[in-house]
Amino acid sequence: MTPLKTPSSKHRLNFPATTPKNGNHHGAAAATEHPVEVIGRIRNLTSGAGGASALEIAGGGTAVRVRGDAGGCRDFTLDGVSVSEEEDLEGFYRRFVRSRIEGVRVGAKCTVMVYGPTGSGKSHTMFGCTKQPGIVYRALKDILEGGGGGEGDVRDEDDAGFRMGLFVQVTVLEIYNEDIYDLLVGSGANAKGNAPKARLEVMGKKAKNATYISGNEAGKISREVSKVEKRRIVKSTLCNERSSRSHCMIILDVPSVGGRLMLVDMAGSENIEAAGQIGFEAKMQTAKINQGNTALKRVVESIANGDSHVPFRDSKLTMLLQDSFEDDKSKILMILCASPDPKELHKTVSTLEYGAKAKCIIRAAHVATPRDKMSSEESSTMLNSRIVAMNQFIYNLQKENKLREKERNEAQSVLKRKEEELAQLKAKLKLIEGQGAAAKQDEINSKVMEKTQSLRTELVKMEEKMLRQQQELLALQQRLQEVEREKPVQQDIIGGRLLARLSEMSARADQSMSMDMSIDFDMGDQPAVEDVKVIKEDTRQQGQIRSQTNAAGSCTSAGEQEDVVRLSGYPEKVVLSTVFEEGDEEEDKDSGVDEEQCKEVVEESYVMQQPLAEPEDPETRNTRIQNIFRLCGNYRELAKNSKVQSPAARDSNPVFGDENKQPAAKQVFGDENKDPSAWGAIEPPMCDVKVADSPVSSQLSPIVCQFVDEPKLPVSEQLKSCNDTLEAADENKENSGRDSLLDVYIKWESGHLIKGLKLLSNSCLSDLRKLLEAHFEEAGSKHAAQQFTFLLLGVRHLALHIPFFHPIVLCYLYLLAMSFIHHWRIETSL
Ligand SMILES: Nc1ncnc2c1ncn2[C@@H]1O[C@H](COP(=O)(O)OP(=O)(O)OP(=O)(O)O)[C@@H](O)[C@H]1O
């Protein structure tokens, strides 16, 4: 390694020719100053140290007295002495260091270095321990946060330095084996554990390309420095378990004011043998350490002696400290660390001698020299650099502000988004809560609307039906009027009655509209008597119509009146419109008024009249019989009862042909010849009827037939007996729910035979025909040759359980009005 030479004399300090020691300082005291202040720091006696302390404070606290083994002592006068047992680091810092640091805050330059043998407490004084921070951290805090407070001071520590525009740039260097290393390099957050240190070159009096950390927060920088400090090379020696093997230099620049603080923790000068260093590398390491210490010692002695040459370049350490000695504004605080251990006495004396020598350095009074001029130029350069540093600091602050503002905006946007989400959720919650009630209300409304709509539809349909019925009624009325016009005589009687009846029915229909009701023709204003209508027509004679009370009988009770209508001149063309209805009442009720009804309209037929007087052959007679049934509809039931006959009731009914078992039930209508008044309305056949067969099939219902064949009894008696039987049967019917027998009365044309037949209420005319045919077969030749008249079809309790407004009902009523009201008779001749 090329030995460095001492800088030229022009860089030497302007030390006075004489030292205070020489006694020439009086008169010139005002013009001279001590650039180096020396403070003694005596550590406490370790437990391993044998004997009493070899050091004591003397001279009023400014001198250290060293007691030798022989009992002699030597005083070393310093600027101050501190014993750690009596004064902790805090006190030491307040008393000797803080004033220097405050100078740095206003632009002063100060170098604080600790010097002493190994294990004397240099690193402890500089960096402190876990319990108390050392000079480095206290100085950082004081620079950035302002002085005047101790550890317990309550200060606004946030941005005290920032308010004053102070920030620091910190460089941490290590001088090991005469090489300078940048400890900050590789110590960042992204640095790996054992990142290599960057070795730096010295350019002039500074380390070239040294990195620094800057900031105004003492805590952050202190933490960083503490981390970096641990990168120093240490080694366990006999003297110190953790002995520093390098010099550490921490440079704090305060660009805003131009202040600079250099904190130097020197490696301990040591005796190789005493330190127990064995081996070439260890010995070389120790030699290098001592080289720096020795170079510094020589520099101090040289300056103190006023040598023309100061060997700053003998070591890297002195090269970097050159400004500290040469700069007039720079001051040096040298802390001599000494151990009170008597075993370390010779090293302690050596250290104190070194400090005493440094204390002798006197800087002459400042005189304006050409160098000062240059200094002005340097100061302007320095100011420019400060401006640049300030600008950079401001830029950094602005960047940081922008970053924080961005973060704040992001946080605000997130907050806003969250608030919106919250509002949406609240709205949703409200909506859901409201939808529950609204849904129920909507459901109710929709059901009501649906029901209302269906009712309206039904109403419209019913109105339409009513309209059609009214039209049909009108048509029938017109038809009736036409008939009446043709038969003026009959018009007064029949027309009036029928019109009255139709009006009455129409009124009933109006009243009963939209109601599903049971129609019983025994109800209403109709008398409870057997109201028998006898229609007689003789086309060959003058037609006449008469009503007569059915007193012919004994078939009517007192007060009961039977309408007998005799139609004279009945039109040859008879138009009967009837409707066949299928389906039972239950279906009607269940399906309502809208249920389809099966209708069959019996076509118009022409009734061919034939003279009654003339005997007919059997074929013609049979044809007429068939026509009669066709007229009424082969398949139309004689009566419709909604109530189904119960099996019990059915069993109780007499069975066809079992007349022997039911003799009491035989009904005798009497001999019409004996009581012609009772059947006076019997006339020859009115007309021939030819009606188309109904295509509707019907089930053959049980038929009950009771024959009345008692010519001995008069007709009136027979009818009365019949009527009594019927009334008794009525009671049974009421008991059995009006679902029993229908009485059919037949008068033979010969006048000698009247048959009373009974049919079940749900029988049809075809059943009646079969009944008659069966009777003919049974009668055999007895009646074969006889002429007979289908005198009377008496039906009791014709009950219909059909909605009253139904057109079928109306048509049916019309037919009933014409011929079948309640108990009716059709008197015709075959
Ligand atoms: N004033 C003190 N009070 C309490 N303990 C101290 C004091 N001075 C030093 N020590 C302790 O003595 C030990 C050695 O101290 P330190 O490492 O500071 O010595 P050093 O001078 O730096 O030695 P080296 O030059 O080898 O690094 C450390 O454990 C330290 O804690």
The ligand as an SDF file (V2000), in Angstrom:
LIG
                    3D

 31 33  0  0  0  0  0  0  0  0999 V2000
  -19.9030    3.3060   31.3660 N   0  0  0  0  0  0  0  0  0  0  0  0
  -20.2770    2.0200   31.2540 C   0  0  0  0  0  0  0  0  0  0  0  0
  -21.2500    1.5750   32.0440 N   0  0  0  0  0  0  0  0  0  0  0  0
  -21.6240    0.2850   31.9610 C   0  0  0  0  0  0  0  0  0  0  0  0
  -21.0990   -0.6310   31.1240 N   0  0  0  0  0  0  0  0  0  0  0  0
  -20.1070   -0.2150   30.3240 C   0  0  0  0  0  0  0  0  0  0  0  0
  -19.6690    1.1210   30.3510 C   0  0  0  0  0  0  0  0  0  0  0  0
  -18.6620    1.2310   29.4740 N   0  0  0  0  0  0  0  0  0  0  0  0
  -18.5110   -0.0030   28.9170 C   0  0  0  0  0  0  0  0  0  0  0  0
  -19.3300   -0.8420   29.4120 N   0  0  0  0  0  0  0  0  0  0  0  0
  -19.4430   -2.2500   29.0710 C   0  0  0  0  0  0  0  0  0  0  0  0
  -18.1460   -2.7380   28.8500 O   0  0  0  0  0  0  0  0  0  0  0  0
  -18.1520   -3.5990   27.7240 C   0  0  0  0  0  0  0  0  0  0  0  0
  -17.1790   -3.0930   26.7050 C   0  0  0  0  0  0  0  0  0  0  0  0
  -17.5560   -1.8570   26.3310 O   0  0  0  0  0  0  0  0  0  0  0  0
  -17.3720   -1.3420   24.8640 P   0  0  0  0  0  0  0  0  0  0  0  0
  -17.6320   -2.3720   23.8830 O   0  0  0  0  0  0  0  0  0  0  0  0
  -18.1110   -0.1120   24.7010 O   0  0  0  0  0  0  0  0  0  0  0  0
  -15.8140   -1.0580   24.8160 O   0  0  0  0  0  0  0  0  0  0  0  0
  -15.0460   -0.5320   23.5890 P   0  0  0  0  0  0  0  0  0  0  0  0
  -14.2100    0.5300   24.0960 O   0  0  0  0  0  0  0  0  0  0  0  0
  -15.9230   -0.1730   22.5420 O   0  0  0  0  0  0  0  0  0  0  0  0
  -14.2030   -1.7650   23.1630 O   0  0  0  0  0  0  0  0  0  0  0  0
  -13.7090   -2.1100   21.7450 P   0  0  0  0  0  0  0  0  0  0  0  0
  -12.6990   -1.0650   21.3680 O   0  0  0  0  0  0  0  0  0  0  0  0
  -13.0460   -3.3950   21.8390 O   0  0  0  0  0  0  0  0  0  0  0  0
  -14.8340   -2.1030   20.9070 O   0  0  0  0  0  0  0  0  0  0  0  0
  -19.5160   -3.5750   27.1280 C   0  0  0  0  0  0  0  0  0  0  0  0
  -20.1730   -4.7370   27.4930 O   0  0  0  0  0  0  0  0  0  0  0  0
  -20.1350   -2.4130   27.7600 C   0  0  0  0  0  0  0  0  0  0  0  0
  -21.5120   -2.6190   27.9860 O   0  0  0  0  0  0  0  0  0  0  0  0
  1  2  1  0
  2  3  1  0
  2  7  2  0
  3  4  2  0
  4  5  1  0
  5  6  2  0
  6  7  1  0
  6 10  1  0
  7  8  1  0
  8  9  2  0
  9 10  1  0
 10 11  1  0
 11 12  1  0
 11 30  1  0
 12 13  1  0
 13 14  1  0
 13 28  1  0
 14 15  1  0
 15 16  1  0
 16 17  2  0
 16 18  1  0
 16 19  1  0
 19 20  1  0
 20 21  2  0
 20 22  1  0
 20 23  1  0
 23 24  1  0
 24 25  2  0
 24 26  1  0
 24 27  1  0
 28 29  1  0
 28 30  1  0
 30 31  1  0
M  END
$$$$
